[in-house]
Amino acid sequence: MSTPLVWLPFDPAELGDPPEALRYEVVDPTREVPASVGEVSFYVPPYRLDASVTSVLPQMASLDVVQTLTAGVDNVRPHLPAGVRLCNGRGIHDASTAELTLTLILSSLRGVPDFVRAQDRREWTPQWRPALADRHVLLVGHGAIGRAIESRLLPFEVTLTKVARTARDDVHAIEDLPQLLPTADVVVLIVPLTDSTRGLVDAAFLDQMKDGALLVNMARGAVVVTEDLVAALHTGRITAAVDVVDPEPLRSDSPLWDAPGLLVSPHVGGASTAMWPRAHRMVRDQLHRYAAGEPLWNVMSADR
């Protein structure tokens, strides 16, 4: 039996002590597909958020595992060959995405974009703004990143309500949103993109939010209906901060650019110095489990 081949998007030396029972090649198949494509057993795609990393999958006759570096797998799952295991990058982006979530919340509430624009104009413009302290935060999604956001929110003296696909302990079910939205000052989205969450935030959802509430989308752009968000923002009744849009990148003619009360960051929740050390550790540990024939971590089900 030949030694299983692993395609990595980085030097295997970055893993520290990768298992010797595997072969390694550094490959970005969006640029060039080596002749070894049919031998690949374990594929770690480059850190991309689109489907370009999947175009090579039909050529991978020996493929057993796809290990993404992203938490979301909506760009990969539809293209996965039958019988191939899909593992996500759970744990890689928790700290970085949670940091950005707090950054967007605080920046939006305290008016930081206005201060930056005033600084560009050399204007001194004091403002009285809402604090995060004493706000009611509704956290929609309570996976690993959701829990990381929770741990960073609590020191800010907020009241926190958690929502997940199904109810458990002190976590509400997503069906409870109509009763929860009218009381929330800040609504944070950190759900995976699935058939059930696509378009979750529509006109009805936004209408249920209280006046002056802030919507923060850290999930996927398609969780929010863009046209409905733009319409809600133009009423001035709510504000929003989004790290994700639909489609990406945000087109130059998108109405989001001119929507009032909106702060946009270009899908950089995971793009920090915190990512790569965690990615290398996770991939190394996963490869050791694979080489030893042990159960893999973060194996994704058919719908999440």
N, C-alpha and C positions, 0 to 999 in steps of 0.2 A: 504494500500500500504506500502510495507516495505521500510525502509530507504535506499537510494542508497549507495552502497559500493564503496569506492575508494581504489585502491591499489597504494601505494606510495613507492619509493625506499629509503625513508629517514623518520625519525621521524616526524610526523605531527606537533610536537611542534616547529620545525624549521620554520613553516609557520607563527608563531606569533599568529594569530587569525583565524584559519580555520573555515569555516561555521559549526555551530553545527547541521545543518540539514542533515549532511552526516556522514556515518561511515567510519572509516579508519583502514587499515591494512598495516603494513610495510612488503613488499614482494619483493623478487628477484626470479621470476619464473624460471630463468635459473639455480637456485640451488635447489629449492623445490617449488612444486605447492600445495598450501593449498586446503582443501576440499571446500573452499568458492569460488573457481574459477568460478563457474556457476552463482554467484550472482554479480560479478563485473560489475559496470556500467561505471566507470571512471578509466582508466588505465594509470598510468604514468610509462613507462618502465624505468629500470635502464639506466644510461648514458653509452650506448654501441653504437658502430658504425656498428656492424654486425647484421645479421638477427636473432641471438639467442633469442632476446627479443620478437620475434613474434611467436615462436613455441607454445606458450600457447593460442594464439588467437582462434583456433578452439574450445577450451573448454569453452570459455567465452560466454555462451548463452545469457547473459543479457547485453552485452557490448554496450555502446552508444558512448563513446569518448575514443580515444587514444591521449594522450597529451605527445609528445616527449620532451626531454630535449636537443635535437639536432636541429640545424637549417635545416639541410638536412633530408629528410624523405625517401630517396631512399631505405633504408634498411627495411622500414616498409610498404610502400605503396603497393608493389606487394602482400603482405600477408593479407591485410586488408579485413575483411568480408564485404559483401555488406551492405550498410545502416549505417555503423559505421563512425562517423566523425573523421577526422584526423587533429590534430592541431600541428603545429611545435613550436620549441622553439625560435621563432623570438624575438630578443632583449637580449637573455641570453648571447650570445657570441660576440656581436658587439665589445665591447671595447677590450676584450682579443684577438680576432682574428685580429683586426685592429693593435693592438700593435705588434703582431708577424709578421704581414705583413711588417710593417716598419722595424722591426728588421732584417728580412731576406733580404729586399732590401738594407738596409744600410750595413749589414754585407757582402753581396755579392759584392756590389760596392766598398767598402773600403778595401776589402781583409782580413776581420777579421779571416776567417778560416786559411789563410796562417800565420797570426801572432800567432795564437794559436799553430799551428804545429811548428813554429820556436821557440816559447817559450818552448815547450816540448824538443826541441833539444838544448836549451840554446843558440840560435842564435839571433843576432840583425840584422834584415833585413828590413830596410826602403824601402817603395814602393811609387811610384807616382800612385794614383788611381783616378778614376772618382768620382765626388761628385754627390749627388742626386740633389743639387741645379742646376737649369737651364736645367734639363732633361725634356723630354717630356714623360709623363706617360699615358699609355692607360689602362683604368680601364674597364675590360670586366665583366659586372655585376654591377647593381646599385640598389640592394635591401638595406635592413637595414645595413648589414655588409659593402656593397660597399660604402654606404654613410658615415659610420664610418671611413672607410679607407680614403675616400676623405677628410674628415675634418682634418685628421692627416697629410695628404700629403701636403695640401696647404701651411702650414707655412714653408715648406722646399723650397719654391720659385720654384716650378715646373710648367710646363704647363700641364694641365690635360684635357684629352679627355675621355668622358664617353660613354659606350656602354651598351645597354640593349636589351631584346628580341624585343621590339618595340620602335620606335623613339618617343621622347617627349621633348618639350622645347629644352634644350641644350644637350640632350642625343641622340646619334646616334643609329640606328638599327644595329643589329648584322650582317645584310647583307652588311653593309658598311666596315666590317673588311678588305677586300682586299685593299681598298684605304687607310685605316688608319694605318695598320701594318708597311708599309715601313718607316713611319716617327717617330715611337715610340722607345724611348731608353729603356723603361721599360714597360712590358706588364703584368698586374696583372689579374689573373683569379679568379672570385668569383661568378660564375654562379651556379645555382642548377644543379644536374645531372638529365637530362631528355633524352628522345629519341633524341631530337634535339641538345643537347649539348654533348652527348656521342661521343667521338672521334673527337670533334670539332678541337682540336689542333693536326693536322696530318702533314705529310710532306709538303703539300701545304701551310698550315698555317705557318709553321716554315720557309719555303723558302721565304715567304713574309716579314719576320722580317728583320730589317736592320742589317748590320754587327755590332757586338759588343753589340747588344741588350740583355737585361736580361728578361727571362720569370719567373714569380712567380706564382705558382699554389697553391691557398688557397681554391679551390673549392672541387672537388673530383678527385681521381686519374684517373678515367675512362674518364674524360674530355680530357685527353692527351693520345695519342697513344704512349705507352712507347717505342716501337721499333723505332719510328720516332724521338722521343726526343733524345734517345741514339745516333742515327746516326747523328743528327744535332750537338750534343755536341762534338762528335769526330771530326767534321770538324774544331772546334775551332772558328766558326763564331759567335756563341751565347753562353751565359751562362744561368744557371737556378737555381732557388731555389724553393723547393717544400716541402709543409707540408703534402701532400697527394700523394699516389702512388696507383697503381693497379697491383696486389692485395695487400691488407694489412693484416698482417704486411709484410714489404719488406723481401722477401726471401733471404737467405744468398747467393744464387747463382745468384741473380739479377744483370744484367749488369749495373744497376744504381749505384751500389756501386763504381764501377771503372770508371764511366763516368767523363771525365774532365770538370772542370768548373761548377760542380753541388754541391749545398748545400742542405742537406736533414734534415728536422726535422720530428719526428715520430707522425704526426697528433696530435699536441698539441695546435692547434689554440685556442681552448676553455678551455684548461686545465690550469687555473690560479685561483688565489684567487678571481678574479672578477666574476667567474662563479656562485658559489653557492648563494651569496646574491641575484643576479638577478634571478636565477632559483626559489628560494623560493618565491620571490615577484610575479613572473609571475604565478606560479602554484597557489599560494594563491588567487590572483585576478581572475584567471580563474575559480577556484572552487566556489568562491562567485558568479560569473556570472552564473555558472551551477546550483547552488543551488537555485538561484533566477529566473531561467528560462529565463535569458537574453541571447542575442546572444553572442557566444564565439568569442574570438580573434584568429587570426592566423589559421583559417580554411583553409585547403589546397584544391585546386581544383584537378581535375583528373590528371593533367599533370605537376604540378609545386609545 
